[in-house]
Amino acid sequence: MKTMKVNVVTPDGPVYESDVEMVSTKAQTGELGILPGHIPMVAPLEIGAVRMKHDGKTELVAVSGGFLEVRPDTVTILAQTAETSDEIDVERAIRAKERAEQRLRERQQENVDFRRAELALQRAINRISISQGKL
């Protein structure tokens, strides 16, 4: 089966690199499925999972925004942060989720940045879901 090279890169360096048969992820315009030979494109990403399929297996990477660049034989994801499912510190993600939920409960207070707390909650839930293989 045809494959394409996938690179997931953050400001801290590369997170994932492999040859895969399919990539699917959530862009700001909706879900994207990319196969080898896809037309070139660039799309901004949402907080979510990047799913890479190869050899009958699916590998997951949690991303918190960024950009996806597609070329016929290469997909590059430039993410603000990214973690493979086995690198996620679940306890840390659970604590981040609890902190974000607490800030959202206190949103009546003037010093709480509601949008920032909401994004922190989305990132934590995404990391927990991916670490458990739930999507």
N, CA, C and O atoms as a GROMACS GRO file, in nm:
protein
  540
    1MET      N    1   0.083  -0.118   0.000
    1MET     CA    2   0.000   0.000   0.000
    1MET      C    3   0.088   0.125   0.000
    1MET      O    4   0.195   0.126   0.060
    2LYS      N    5   0.041   0.230  -0.067
    2LYS     CA    6   0.118   0.354  -0.074
    2LYS      C    7   0.124   0.421   0.062
    2LYS      O    8   0.030   0.412   0.142
    3THR      N    9   0.235   0.488   0.087
    3THR     CA   10   0.252   0.560   0.212
    3THR      C   11   0.301   0.701   0.186
    3THR      O   12   0.340   0.736   0.074
    4MET      N   13   0.297   0.780   0.290
    4MET     CA   14   0.351   0.916   0.284
    4MET      C   15   0.424   0.942   0.415
    4MET      O   16   0.395   0.880   0.517
    5LYS      N   17   0.517   1.033   0.412
    5LYS     CA   18   0.594   1.066   0.531
    5LYS      C   19   0.515   1.169   0.613
    5LYS      O   20   0.462   1.266   0.558
    6VAL      N   21   0.508   1.147   0.745
    6VAL     CA   22   0.442   1.240   0.836
    6VAL      C   23   0.542   1.286   0.940
    6VAL      O   24   0.614   1.206   1.001
    7ASN      N   25   0.547   1.418   0.960
    7ASN     CA   26   0.632   1.479   1.061
    7ASN      C   27   0.545   1.567   1.149
    7ASN      O   28   0.471   1.652   1.099
    8VAL      N   29   0.553   1.548   1.280
    8VAL     CA   30   0.488   1.637   1.376
    8VAL      C   31   0.600   1.708   1.451
    8VAL      O   32   0.683   1.644   1.515
    9VAL      N   33   0.600   1.841   1.442
    9VAL     CA   34   0.708   1.921   1.497
    9VAL      C   35   0.651   2.031   1.586
    9VAL      O   36   0.548   2.090   1.555
   10THR      N   37   0.718   2.057   1.699
   10THR     CA   38   0.682   2.166   1.788
   10THR      C   39   0.801   2.262   1.798
   10THR      O   40   0.907   2.232   1.744
   11PRO      N   41   0.785   2.376   1.864
   11PRO     CA   42   0.901   2.464   1.883
   11PRO      C   43   1.014   2.395   1.960
   11PRO      O   44   1.130   2.436   1.949
   12ASP      N   45   0.982   2.291   2.037
   12ASP     CA   46   1.085   2.218   2.112
   12ASP      C   47   1.153   2.109   2.030
   12ASP      O   48   1.250   2.049   2.076
   13GLY      N   49   1.103   2.083   1.909
   13GLY     CA   50   1.166   1.983   1.824
   13GLY      C   51   1.067   1.881   1.772
   13GLY      O   52   0.947   1.894   1.794
   14PRO      N   53   1.117   1.778   1.702
   14PRO     CA   54   1.029   1.676   1.644
   14PRO      C   55   0.965   1.589   1.752
   14PRO      O   56   1.027   1.558   1.853
   15VAL      N   57   0.839   1.550   1.727
   15VAL     CA   58   0.764   1.466   1.819
   15VAL      C   59   0.733   1.331   1.756
   15VAL      O   60   0.731   1.228   1.824
   16TYR      N   61   0.707   1.330   1.625
   16TYR     CA   62   0.667   1.207   1.557
   16TYR      C   63   0.717   1.213   1.414
   16TYR      O   64   0.712   1.318   1.350
   17GLU      N   65   0.765   1.099   1.364
   17GLU     CA   66   0.807   1.088   1.225
   17GLU      C   67   0.790   0.944   1.182
   17GLU      O   68   0.844   0.853   1.245
   18SER      N   69   0.716   0.923   1.072
   18SER     CA   70   0.695   0.788   1.023
   18SER      C   71   0.635   0.791   0.884
   18SER      O   72   0.588   0.896   0.838
   19ASP      N   73   0.636   0.678   0.817
   19ASP     CA   74   0.565   0.661   0.692
   19ASP      C   75   0.430   0.598   0.725
   19ASP      O   76   0.424   0.494   0.791
   20VAL      N   77   0.321   0.661   0.679
   20VAL     CA   78   0.188   0.614   0.715
   20VAL      C   79   0.101   0.603   0.589
   20VAL      O   80   0.134   0.657   0.484
   21GLU      N   81  -0.010   0.531   0.604
   21GLU     CA   82  -0.104   0.513   0.493
   21GLU      C   83  -0.213   0.620   0.491
   21GLU      O   84  -0.267   0.651   0.386
   22MET      N   85  -0.246   0.676   0.610
   22MET     CA   86  -0.351   0.776   0.619
   22MET      C   87  -0.331   0.862   0.743
   22MET      O   88  -0.285   0.813   0.846
   23VAL      N   89  -0.366   0.990   0.731
   23VAL     CA   90  -0.366   1.083   0.843
   23VAL      C   91  -0.505   1.143   0.853
   23VAL      O   92  -0.563   1.183   0.752
   24SER      N   93  -0.558   1.148   0.974
   24SER     CA   94  -0.684   1.220   0.993
   24SER      C   95  -0.671   1.307   1.116
   24SER      O   96  -0.609   1.269   1.216
   25THR      N   97  -0.731   1.426   1.108
   25THR     CA   98  -0.721   1.523   1.217
   25THR      C   99  -0.834   1.624   1.205
   25THR      O  100  -0.910   1.624   1.108
   26LYS      N  101  -0.843   1.709   1.305
   26LYS     CA  102  -0.949   1.810   1.308
   26LYS      C  103  -0.890   1.948   1.279
   26LYS      O  104  -0.812   2.002   1.357
   27ALA      N  105  -0.929   2.002   1.163
   27ALA     CA  106  -0.889   2.137   1.128
   27ALA      C  107  -1.000   2.233   1.172
   27ALA      O  108  -1.107   2.189   1.212
   28GLN      N  109  -0.975   2.361   1.164
   28GLN     CA  110  -1.076   2.459   1.202
   28GLN      C  111  -1.198   2.452   1.111
   28GLN      O  112  -1.307   2.493   1.150
   29THR      N  113  -1.182   2.400   0.991
   29THR     CA  114  -1.293   2.388   0.896
   29THR      C  115  -1.364   2.253   0.906
   29THR      O  116  -1.465   2.232   0.838
   30GLY      N  117  -1.312   2.161   0.988
   30GLY     CA  118  -1.373   2.029   1.004
   30GLY      C  119  -1.271   1.918   0.997
   30GLY      O  120  -1.150   1.943   0.993
   31GLU      N  121  -1.321   1.794   0.997
   31GLU     CA  122  -1.234   1.676   0.994
   31GLU      C  123  -1.166   1.664   0.857
   31GLU      O  124  -1.228   1.689   0.754
   32LEU      N  125  -1.038   1.625   0.858
   32LEU     CA  126  -0.962   1.603   0.736
   32LEU      C  127  -0.909   1.460   0.734
   32LEU      O  128  -0.858   1.411   0.835
   33GLY      N  129  -0.921   1.396   0.621
   33GLY     CA  130  -0.860   1.266   0.598
   33GLY      C  131  -0.765   1.280   0.481
   33GLY      O  132  -0.805   1.327   0.375
   34ILE      N  133  -0.640   1.241   0.501
   34ILE     CA  134  -0.537   1.264   0.399
   34ILE      C  135  -0.473   1.130   0.362
   34ILE      O  136  -0.426   1.056   0.447
   35LEU      N  137  -0.473   1.102   0.233
   35LEU     CA  138  -0.410   0.983   0.178
   35LEU      C  139  -0.293   1.025   0.090
   35LEU      O  140  -0.285   1.140   0.049
   36PRO      N  141  -0.201   0.932   0.060
   36PRO     CA  142  -0.091   0.966  -0.031
   36PRO      C  143  -0.146   1.021  -0.163
   36PRO      O  144  -0.245   0.970  -0.216
   37GLY      N  145  -0.080   1.124  -0.214
   37GLY     CA  146  -0.123   1.185  -0.340
   37GLY      C  147  -0.224   1.296  -0.321
   37GLY      O  148  -0.274   1.351  -0.420
   38HIS      N  149  -0.256   1.332  -0.198
   38HIS     CA  150  -0.353   1.439  -0.169
   38HIS      C  151  -0.303   1.571  -0.229
   38HIS      O  152  -0.182   1.594  -0.239
   39ILE      N  153  -0.396   1.656  -0.269
   39ILE     CA  154  -0.356   1.785  -0.325
   39ILE      C  155  -0.289   1.869  -0.216
   39ILE      O  156  -0.322   1.856  -0.098
   40PRO      N  157  -0.196   1.955  -0.256
   40PRO     CA  158  -0.129   2.041  -0.157
   40PRO      C  159  -0.229   2.135  -0.091
   40PRO      O  160  -0.320   2.187  -0.156
   41MET      N  161  -0.211   2.155   0.039
   41MET     CA  162  -0.297   2.247   0.114
   41MET      C  163  -0.231   2.281   0.246
   41MET      O  164  -0.139   2.214   0.291
   42VAL      N  165  -0.282   2.388   0.308
   42VAL     CA  166  -0.242   2.428   0.442
   42VAL      C  167  -0.370   2.454   0.519
   42VAL      O  168  -0.462   2.517   0.466
   43ALA      N  169  -0.378   2.407   0.644
   43ALA     CA  170  -0.499   2.426   0.724
   43ALA      C  171  -0.461   2.448   0.870
   43ALA      O  172  -0.372   2.381   0.922
   44PRO      N  173  -0.528   2.543   0.936
   44PRO     CA  174  -0.506   2.559   1.081
   44PRO      C  175  -0.576   2.447   1.156
   44PRO      O  176  -0.686   2.406   1.119
   45LEU      N  177  -0.511   2.398   1.262
   45LEU     CA  178  -0.563   2.285   1.340
   45LEU      C  179  -0.631   2.331   1.468
   45LEU      O  180  -0.598   2.436   1.524
   46GLU      N  181  -0.726   2.250   1.513
   46GLU     CA  182  -0.791   2.267   1.642
   46GLU      C  183  -0.717   2.184   1.746
   46GLU      O  184  -0.630   2.104   1.712
   47ILE      N  185  -0.752   2.203   1.872
   47ILE     CA  186  -0.704   2.113   1.976
   47ILE      C  187  -0.768   1.977   1.948
   47ILE      O  188  -0.890   1.968   1.935
   48GLY      N  189  -0.689   1.874   1.940
   48GLY     CA  190  -0.746   1.743   1.910
   48GLY      C  191  -0.639   1.639   1.885
   48GLY      O  192  -0.522   1.658   1.917
   49ALA      N  193  -0.683   1.528   1.826
   49ALA     CA  194  -0.594   1.416   1.798
   49ALA      C  195  -0.556   1.414   1.651
   49ALA      O  196  -0.636   1.448   1.564
   50VAL      N  197  -0.433   1.375   1.625
   50VAL     CA  198  -0.390   1.343   1.490
   50VAL      C  199  -0.377   1.191   1.489
   50VAL      O  200  -0.303   1.133   1.569
   51ARG      N  201  -0.451   1.127   1.398
   51ARG     CA  202  -0.452   0.981   1.389
   51ARG      C  203  -0.374   0.939   1.265
   51ARG      O  204  -0.404   0.983   1.154
   52MET      N  205  -0.273   0.854   1.284
   52MET     CA  206  -0.192   0.804   1.175
   52MET      C  207  -0.212   0.654   1.166
   52MET      O  208  -0.192   0.581   1.263
   53LYS      N  209  -0.252   0.608   1.046
   53LYS     CA  210  -0.276   0.465   1.027
   53LYS      C  211  -0.167   0.405   0.940
   53LYS      O  212  -0.132   0.458   0.834
   54HIS      N  213  -0.114   0.293   0.989
   54HIS     CA  214  -0.018   0.215   0.908
   54HIS      C  215  -0.008   0.075   0.965
   54HIS      O  216  -0.016   0.055   1.086
   55ASP      N  217   0.008  -0.020   0.877
   55ASP     CA  218   0.021  -0.161   0.914
   55ASP      C  219  -0.095  -0.209   1.001
   55ASP      O  220  -0.076  -0.290   1.092
   56GLY      N  221  -0.216  -0.158   0.974
   56GLY     CA  222  -0.333  -0.200   1.049
   56GLY      C  223  -0.345  -0.143   1.188
   56GLY      O  224  -0.435  -0.180   1.263
   57LYS      N  225  -0.257  -0.053   1.225
   57LYS     CA  226  -0.258   0.009   1.357
   57LYS      C  227  -0.284   0.159   1.344
   57LYS      O  228  -0.257   0.218   1.239
   58THR      N  229  -0.336   0.219   1.450
   58THR     CA  230  -0.355   0.364   1.454
   58THR      C  231  -0.273   0.420   1.568
   58THR      O  232  -0.285   0.377   1.682
   59GLU      N  233  -0.189   0.518   1.535
   59GLU     CA  234  -0.111   0.588   1.637
   59GLU      C  235  -0.173   0.725   1.657
   59GLU      O  236  -0.221   0.787   1.562
   60LEU      N  237  -0.171   0.772   1.782
   60LEU     CA  238  -0.234   0.899   1.815
   60LEU      C  239  -0.132   0.998   1.868
   60LEU      O  240  -0.040   0.963   1.943
   61VAL      N  241  -0.150   1.124   1.828
   61VAL     CA  242  -0.070   1.234   1.880
   61VAL      C  243  -0.166   1.344   1.921
   61VAL      O  244  -0.251   1.385   1.842
   62ALA      N  245  -0.153   1.391   2.045
   62ALA     CA  246  -0.236   1.502   2.094
   62ALA      C  247  -0.169   1.633   2.052
   62ALA      O  248  -0.052   1.655   2.081
   63VAL      N  249  -0.244   1.720   1.984
   63VAL     CA  250  -0.192   1.851   1.945
   63VAL      C  251  -0.283   1.958   2.003
   63VAL      O  252  -0.403   1.938   2.021
   64SER      N  253  -0.223   2.073   2.033
   64SER     CA  254  -0.304   2.183   2.084
   64SER      C  255  -0.293   2.301   1.988
   64SER      O  256  -0.240   2.407   2.020
   65GLY      N  257  -0.346   2.278   1.869
   65GLY     CA  258  -0.344   2.382   1.767
   65GLY      C  259  -0.218   2.377   1.685
   65GLY      O  260  -0.127   2.299   1.712
   66GLY      N  261  -0.213   2.461   1.584
   66GLY     CA  262  -0.099   2.466   1.494
   66GLY      C  263  -0.147   2.465   1.350
   66GLY      O  264  -0.259   2.506   1.320
   67PHE      N  265  -0.060   2.417   1.262
   67PHE     CA  266  -0.092   2.414   1.119
   67PHE      C  267  -0.054   2.280   1.059
   67PHE      O  268   0.039   2.213   1.103
   68LEU      N  269  -0.130   2.241   0.957
   68LEU     CA  270  -0.107   2.119   0.882
   68LEU      C  271  -0.070   2.160   0.740
   68LEU      O  272  -0.142   2.237   0.677
   69GLU      N  273   0.042   2.109   0.691
   69GLU     CA  274   0.081   2.133   0.552
   69GLU      C  275   0.083   1.999   0.480
   69GLU      O  276   0.150   1.905   0.523
   70VAL      N  277   0.008   1.992   0.372
   70VAL     CA  278  -0.001   1.868   0.295
   70VAL      C  279   0.066   1.887   0.160
   70VAL      O  280   0.041   1.985   0.089
   71ARG      N  281   0.150   1.791   0.125
   71ARG     CA  282   0.208   1.780  -0.009
   71ARG      C  283   0.177   1.638  -0.055
   71ARG      O  284   0.143   1.554   0.028
   72PRO      N  285   0.186   1.609  -0.183
   72PRO     CA  286   0.146   1.476  -0.231
   72PRO      C  287   0.210   1.358  -0.158
   72PRO      O  288   0.148   1.253  -0.145
   73ASP      N  289   0.334   1.374  -0.111
   73ASP     CA  290   0.401   1.261  -0.045
   73ASP      C  291   0.445   1.290   0.098
   73ASP      O  292   0.514   1.209   0.160
   74THR      N  293   0.405   1.408   0.152
   74THR     CA  294   0.448   1.447   0.286
   74THR      C  295   0.339   1.526   0.357
   74THR      O  296   0.273   1.610   0.296
   75VAL      N  297   0.322   1.499   0.486
   75VAL     CA  298   0.235   1.579   0.571
   75VAL      C  299   0.321   1.630   0.686
   75VAL      O  300   0.385   1.553   0.756
   76THR      N  301   0.321   1.762   0.704
   76THR     CA  302   0.396   1.823   0.814
   76THR      C  303   0.296   1.894   0.904
   76THR      O  304   0.214   1.973   0.858
   77ILE      N  305   0.306   1.865   1.033
   77ILE     CA  306   0.221   1.931   1.131
   77ILE      C  307   0.311   2.013   1.220
   77ILE      O  308   0.400   1.961   1.288
   78LEU      N  309   0.287   2.144   1.217
   78LEU     CA  310   0.360   2.237   1.302
   78LEU      C  311   0.266   2.271   1.418
   78LEU      O  312   0.174   2.350   1.401
   79ALA      N  313   0.290   2.211   1.532
   79ALA     CA  314   0.199   2.225   1.646
   79ALA      C  315   0.260   2.310   1.756
   79ALA      O  316   0.382   2.314   1.773
   80GLN      N  317   0.172   2.379   1.828
   80GLN     CA  318   0.218   2.456   1.944
   80GLN      C  319   0.274   2.360   2.049
   80GLN      O  320   0.381   2.383   2.104
   81THR      N  321   0.198   2.252   2.077
   81THR     CA  322   0.246   2.144   2.161
   81THR      C  323   0.194   2.014   2.101
   81THR      O  324   0.090   2.013   2.035
   82ALA      N  325   0.266   1.906   2.124
   82ALA     CA  326   0.225   1.774   2.073
   82ALA      C  327   0.287   1.666   2.160
   82ALA      O  328   0.402   1.678   2.205
   83GLU      N  329   0.209   1.560   2.184
   83GLU     CA  330   0.257   1.446   2.262
   83GLU      C  331   0.200   1.319   2.202
   83GLU      O  332   0.081   1.313   2.170
   84THR      N  333   0.283   1.217   2.188
   84THR     CA  334   0.230   1.088   2.147
   84THR      C  335   0.154   1.028   2.265
   84THR      O  336   0.175   1.068   2.380
   85SER      N  337   0.066   0.933   2.237
   85SER     CA  338  -0.020   0.878   2.342
   85SER      C  339   0.059   0.816   2.457
   85SER      O  340   0.016   0.822   2.572
   86ASP      N  341   0.176   0.758   2.427
   86ASP     CA  342   0.253   0.695   2.534
   86ASP      C  343   0.340   0.793   2.612
   86ASP      O  344   0.398   0.756   2.714
   87GLU      N  345   0.351   0.918   2.565
   87GLU     CA  346   0.429   1.019   2.636
   87GLU      C  347   0.345   1.104   2.732
   87GLU      O  348   0.400   1.179   2.811
   88ILE      N  349   0.213   1.092   2.724
   88ILE     CA  350   0.125   1.177   2.803
   88ILE      C  351   0.130   1.138   2.950
   88ILE      O  352   0.112   1.022   2.986
   89ASP      N  353   0.154   1.236   3.035
   89ASP     CA  354   0.151   1.218   3.180
   89ASP      C  355   0.006   1.233   3.223
   89ASP      O  356  -0.043   1.346   3.238
   90VAL      N  357  -0.064   1.122   3.241
   90VAL     CA  358  -0.208   1.123   3.268
   90VAL      C  359  -0.239   1.195   3.399
   90VAL      O  360  -0.335   1.271   3.406
   91GLU      N  361  -0.160   1.172   3.502
   91GLU     CA  362  -0.184   1.238   3.632
   91GLU      C  363  -0.175   1.389   3.617
   91GLU      O  364  -0.257   1.462   3.673
   92ARG      N  365  -0.076   1.436   3.543
   92ARG     CA  366  -0.061   1.580   3.520
   92ARG      C  367  -0.180   1.634   3.442
   92ARG      O  368  -0.229   1.743   3.471
   93ALA      N  369  -0.226   1.560   3.342
   93ALA     CA  370  -0.341   1.603   3.262
   93ALA      C  371  -0.468   1.609   3.348
   93ALA      O  372  -0.549   1.700   3.333
   94ILE      N  373  -0.485   1.513   3.436
   94ILE     CA  374  -0.601   1.513   3.526
   94ILE      C  375  -0.597   1.634   3.618
   94ILE      O  376  -0.698   1.700   3.640
   95ARG      N  377  -0.479   1.664   3.673
   95ARG     CA  378  -0.466   1.783   3.760
   95ARG      C  379  -0.496   1.911   3.682
   95ARG      O  380  -0.561   2.001   3.734
   96ALA      N  381  -0.448   1.919   3.557
   96ALA     CA  382  -0.475   2.037   3.473
   96ALA      C  383  -0.625   2.050   3.446
   96ALA      O  384  -0.679   2.160   3.446
   97LYS      N  385  -0.690   1.939   3.422
   97LYS     CA  386  -0.836   1.939   3.399
   97LYS      C  387  -0.909   1.991   3.523
   97LYS      O  388  -0.999   2.074   3.512
   98GLU      N  389  -0.869   1.942   3.640
   98GLU     CA  390  -0.934   1.985   3.764
   98GLU      C  391  -0.912   2.134   3.789
   98GLU      O  392  -1.005   2.204   3.831
   99ARG      N  393  -0.790   2.184   3.764
   99ARG     CA  394  -0.763   2.328   3.782
   99ARG      C  395  -0.849   2.411   3.687
   99ARG      O  396  -0.905   2.512   3.728
  100ALA      N  397  -0.859   2.368   3.561
  100ALA     CA  398  -0.938   2.442   3.463
  100ALA      C  399  -1.086   2.442   3.501
  100ALA      O  400  -1.153   2.544   3.489
  101GLU      N  401  -1.135   2.328   3.547
  101GLU     CA  402  -1.276   2.321   3.588
  101GLU      C  403  -1.302   2.413   3.707
  101GLU      O  404  -1.406   2.478   3.714
  102GLN      N  405  -1.206   2.419   3.799
  102GLN     CA  406  -1.220   2.508   3.916
  102GLN      C  407  -1.225   2.654   3.871
  102GLN      O  408  -1.307   2.731   3.920
  103ARG      N  409  -1.137   2.692   3.779
  103ARG     CA  410  -1.136   2.831   3.729
  103ARG      C  411  -1.268   2.863   3.660
  103ARG      O  412  -1.319   2.974   3.673
  104LEU      N  413  -1.323   2.767   3.586
  104LEU     CA  414  -1.450   2.791   3.517
  104LEU      C  415  -1.565   2.806   3.616
  104LEU      O  416  -1.658   2.883   3.591
  105ARG      N  417  -1.560   2.733   3.726
  105ARG     CA  418  -1.664   2.748   3.829
  105ARG      C  419  -1.658   2.884   3.895
  105ARG      O  420  -1.759   2.937   3.942
  106GLU      N  421  -1.538   2.942   3.897
  106GLU     CA  422  -1.518   3.073   3.960
  106GLU      C  423  -1.524   3.187   3.860
  106GLU      O  424  -1.473   3.296   3.887
  107ARG      N  425  -1.584   3.165   3.747
  107ARG     CA  426  -1.578   3.264   3.640
  107ARG      C  427  -1.649   3.395   3.673
  107ARG      O  428  -1.631   3.494   3.602
  108GLN      N  429  -1.729   3.398   3.780
  108GLN     CA  430  -1.794   3.522   3.819
  108GLN      C  431  -1.690   3.622   3.871
  108GLN      O  432  -1.714   3.743   3.869
  109GLN      N  433  -1.578   3.572   3.917
  109GLN     CA  434  -1.474   3.660   3.966
  109GLN      C  435  -1.410   3.735   3.850
  109GLN      O  436  -1.396   3.680   3.740
  110GLU      N  437  -1.372   3.857   3.873
  110GLU     CA  438  -1.316   3.940   3.766
  110GLU      C  439  -1.178   3.895   3.719
  110GLU      O  440  -1.142   3.920   3.604
  111ASN      N  441  -1.103   3.831   3.805
  111ASN     CA  442  -0.965   3.798   3.768
  111ASN      C  443  -0.951   3.664   3.696
  111ASN      O  444  -0.838   3.620   3.672
  112VAL      N  445  -1.061   3.597   3.660
  112VAL     CA  446  -1.054   3.469   3.590
  112VAL      C  447  -1.066   3.493   3.439
  112VAL      O  448  -1.163   3.553   3.393
  113ASP      N  449  -0.967   3.445   3.365
  113ASP     CA  450  -0.971   3.454   3.219
  113ASP      C  451  -1.046   3.331   3.168
  113ASP      O  452  -0.989   3.222   3.157
  114PHE      N  453  -1.174   3.350   3.138
  114PHE     CA  454  -1.263   3.239   3.101
  114PHE      C  455  -1.212   3.166   2.978
  114PHE      O  456  -1.207   3.042   2.979
  115ARG      N  457  -1.176   3.235   2.873
  115ARG     CA  458  -1.131   3.169   2.749
  115ARG      C  459  -1.005   3.087   2.772
  115ARG      O  460  -0.993   2.976   2.720
  116ARG      N  461  -0.914   3.140   2.848
  116ARG     CA  462  -0.790   3.067   2.877
  116ARG      C  463  -0.819   2.939   2.956
  116ARG      O  464  -0.762   2.834   2.928
  117ALA      N  465  -0.909   2.948   3.054
  117ALA     CA  466  -0.947   2.830   3.132
  117ALA      C  467  -1.018   2.728   3.045
  117ALA      O  468  -0.998   2.607   3.061
  118GLU      N  469  -1.102   2.775   2.954
  118GLU     CA  470  -1.174   2.686   2.864
  118GLU      C  471  -1.077   2.610   2.773
  118GLU      O  472  -1.093   2.489   2.753
  119LEU      N  473  -0.977   2.680   2.719
  119LEU     CA  474  -0.877   2.615   2.633
  119LEU      C  475  -0.792   2.516   2.713
  119LEU      O  476  -0.758   2.408   2.662
  120ALA      N  477  -0.758   2.550   2.837
  120ALA     CA  478  -0.682   2.458   2.922
  120ALA      C  479  -0.763   2.331   2.946
  120ALA      O  480  -0.708   2.221   2.945
  121LEU      N  481  -0.893   2.346   2.968
  121LEU     CA  482  -0.979   2.230   2.988
  121LEU      C  483  -0.984   2.143   2.863
  121LEU      O  484  -0.976   2.021   2.872
  122GLN      N  485  -0.997   2.205   2.746
  122GLN     CA  486  -1.000   2.130   2.620
  122GLN      C  487  -0.870   2.052   2.599
  122GLN      O  488  -0.872   1.936   2.559
  123ARG      N  489  -0.756   2.117   2.627
  123ARG     CA  490  -0.626   2.050   2.610
  123ARG      C  491  -0.615   1.931   2.705
  123ARG      O  492  -0.569   1.824   2.666
  124ALA      N  493  -0.657   1.950   2.831
  124ALA     CA  494  -0.647   1.842   2.930
  124ALA      C  495  -0.736   1.724   2.891
  124ALA      O  496  -0.692   1.609   2.898
  125ILE      N  497  -0.859   1.752   2.852
  125ILE     CA  498  -0.951   1.645   2.811
  125ILE      C  499  -0.896   1.571   2.690
  125ILE      O  500  -0.904   1.448   2.682
  126ASN      N  501  -0.840   1.645   2.595
  126ASN     CA  502  -0.782   1.583   2.475
  126ASN      C  503  -0.667   1.490   2.513
  126ASN      O  504  -0.659   1.378   2.463
  127ARG      N  505  -0.579   1.534   2.602
  127ARG     CA  506  -0.465   1.452   2.642
  127ARG      C  507  -0.510   1.327   2.716
  127ARG      O  508  -0.457   1.218   2.692
  128ILE      N  509  -0.608   1.342   2.805
  128ILE     CA  510  -0.659   1.226   2.879
  128ILE      C  511  -0.723   1.126   2.783
  128ILE      O  512  -0.697   1.006   2.793
  129SER      N  513  -0.805   1.174   2.691
  129SER     CA  514  -0.872   1.085   2.595
  129SER      C  515  -0.772   1.009   2.509
  129SER      O  516  -0.787   0.889   2.487
  130ILE      N  517  -0.671   1.078   2.462
  130ILE     CA  518  -0.572   1.015   2.375
  130ILE      C  519  -0.488   0.915   2.453
  130ILE      O  520  -0.454   0.809   2.401
  131SER      N  521  -0.454   0.946   2.577
  131SER     CA  522  -0.373   0.852   2.657
  131SER      C  523  -0.451   0.724   2.684
  131SER      O  524  -0.390   0.618   2.702
  132GLN      N  525  -0.584   0.732   2.685
  132GLN     CA  526  -0.668   0.614   2.710
  132GLN      C  527  -0.715   0.550   2.580
  132GLN      O  528  -0.787   0.450   2.582
  133GLY      N  529  -0.675   0.608   2.466
  133GLY     CA  530  -0.715   0.553   2.337
  133GLY      C  531  -0.862   0.576   2.304
  133GLY      O  532  -0.917   0.508   2.218
  134LYS      N  533  -0.924   0.672   2.370
  134LYS     CA  534  -1.066   0.702   2.346
  134LYS      C  535  -1.078   0.823   2.257
  134LYS      O  536  -1.020   0.929   2.285
  135LEU      N  537  -1.151   0.807   2.150
  135LEU     CA  538  -1.176   0.921   2.061
  135LEU      C  539  -1.316   0.916   2.006
  135LEU      O  540  -1.355   1.003   1.929
   0.00000   0.00000   0.00000
